[in-house]
Amino acid sequence: MKLTKIALILGIASLAPSFASASTLDQVVKKGTLNCGVSTGIPGFSATDSKGVWKGIDVDFCQSVAAAVLGDPAKVKYIPLTAKERFTALQSGEIDLLARSSTWTATRDTSLGLNFAGVNYYDGQGFLVNKELGITSAKELDGATFCIQAGTTTELNLTDYFKANKMAYKAVTYDTSGQTIDGFKKGRCDAVTSDASQLYGLKLKMDDPNSVVVLPEIISKEPLGPVVRQGDDQWLNIVRWTMFAILEAEELGVSSANVDSQLKSQNPSIKRLLGTSGKAGENLGLNADWAYSIVKKVGNYGEMFHRNVGKGSPLNIDRGLNNLWNQGGLMYSMPIR
Amino acid sequence: MNNSQLPPSANGFLNNPQNRAVIFQVLALMFVVFLAFYFANNMFDNVEKRGITTGFSFLDDVAGFGISQTLIEYDDAGSTYYDVFIVGLLNTLLVSIIGIFFASVLGLLIGVGRLSSNYLISRLSLVYIETFRNIPILLQILFWYNVVLAALPSPRKSFSYLDSVFLNNRGLLLPEPIFESGSSAILIALILAITGVFFLARWSKKRHDLTGEEFPLIKVSIALVLLAPVLVYFISGQPISAEYPHLKGFNFKGGLTIIPELLALMFALSIYTATYIAEAVRAGIEAVPNGQKEAAKSLGLKDHVILTKVVLPQALRVIIPPVINQYLNLVKNSSLATAIGYPEIVTLFSGTTLNQVGQAIEIILMTMAVYLTFSIVISLMLNWVNAKMAIKGR
């Protein structure tokens, strides 16, 4: 009797889940796919097109990591998450990487058991209102009702802004961005507030995009970036340097079109980036051509921005803060050497 | 039976069926406890390994987000997550109580209507039940929300009644009573009137038992409960005034607002749950033997007296148990409000708060505890009512 019990306990103990200890890189390589958490549909960032293919700057980032780690940008499994599901999905190990326009804040970085790996879009919170209200500034929004998406920094910024300006407001909080814009369309609220980049996307979803305006005020800093689980420094490094590699490629003029000819370049920076010299890939635990693979198969940051949110997309957003540092923006890659 | 005929081991302690039963139950219990302990331990281990903050200290942190309906004082910039929890809990409670009330009234009417001898009424009741029972509740909530929002005008074009009640797509706006000093006398009058009605009811029942004479209890009670406070209101110099909603800027200011999310949720939950209650009522009434009704009729009782004095008291015994289930379902279904942004406990606490704080385990446990408590309380209350209604052993 005793023996059976001990055997039982031992048997169960041997089933102890070991996922906490295995490195994310090993797991991804073993699975052969990267589980990437994206949004349920934010145009320009992560949304499916008419053929059901995921497109967006966050989607391109997932593909970049897959290209660096697995050598194939198609080996990504996209997991659509609402704002309030996203961090739990990452904590629980359901996804390996979260690229879902998430704002980097102190609380999230320090108390959720997560690490932000960088910033792939510098954003700020803005307002979208009906043109017929005749409002030109956010300062005129005293007493207005807002539609907001639950579980976002937006909710907190709104309180701060109205408190600072001694104004009153009412908030109606929805689960997804689709419901939020729906509430606005039906007149439940006077304005939608969200990251400015998303407002341009929401504007396109209106029946008549010209009936609404985006107000000029930006009331917060929203640095959006990819997130990984805390405690796996190797994986954090891979994601962080993937971000830097796509920035470095743009800065050095290496694009998907010319990357093959750039392989013969004598520029030492380009040689280190593309792995023809130096040990960047090896140190990350990846192949020497990791960055070549990213640029060749996905592109550099400038290309991603242009086709997803910039002039080459319906959103038509200016580079602004998201330009390279030497062109008046904030995008700056740490040197790859 | 002769023991010596059995093999020696069969006499052992372990071969006694009673001992065996106890041993296996103890073993099974140990196994379950061990499993629970093992998983809890594992959970805490993993949470700690990943550097996720644990504990309930987050409840004292400032929440810092707006909520569209708060029954207690709530300040966007100063209230804590604990306040958010209470606000969510009360909002769930509010929609559940309103929903249970309307579902019961509607369910009773439709259930009785289903058995009506009037062809139109019984067919309409049948159509109502079969329609609303067979559409998922989430769809009904979304439907009513869209209907409420689509059918109502914008604030500047509100429907208004006497310039004091307004209806628009921001909700139903009512004048808010302001209680000034001296208004407590009215409350006292109301309480006295209700106590009076209670004693009156006992007296009239006693008198009816003794003499058989009917006392118009309901009419007198309503008059008493209504007149007493109104009389005191005028005697004490009208200490209650009203604050009327008025249009200012975008929206109405002042007054009480019933938000469209609450209206939609209330409609959907009551209409859906009423179908099940109606069926329970019908089953209960049909369970009363026909002889009872015929006997009552032969005594010369009127139809409505037969229903209220003979049929319903007996039917209630059959009706109450399934209705308890429906009440519990209604409370649990109210969590679907998260689809339309009604700020109840799931939306506020395991939605927004969870995302701001990130402590999934604590928050989900607290939310589960809320529903568990609500359900157990409802269940206990109705079990008590059921025990009161049960046939007394004679």
Interface residues (C-beta under 8 A of the other chain):
Chain A: K5 L8 I9 I12 A16 P17 A20 A83 K84 F87 T88 Q91 T107 R108 S111 L112 G113 L133 L141 D142 G143 A144 T145 F146 A150 G151 T152 E155 L156 L158 T159 D160 F162 K163 Y169 K170 A171 V172 T173 Y174 D175 Q179 G183 K186 G187 R188 D190 R229 Q230 G231
Chain B: L27 M30 F31 F34 L35 Y38 N42 D45 N46 V47 K49 R50 G51 I52 T53 G64 F65 G66 I67 S68 D76 A77 N146 L149 A150 S154 N169 R170 K248 G249 F250 N251 K253 I259 P260 E261 T338 A339 I340 G341 P343 T347 G351 T352 L354 N355 Q356 V357 G358 A360
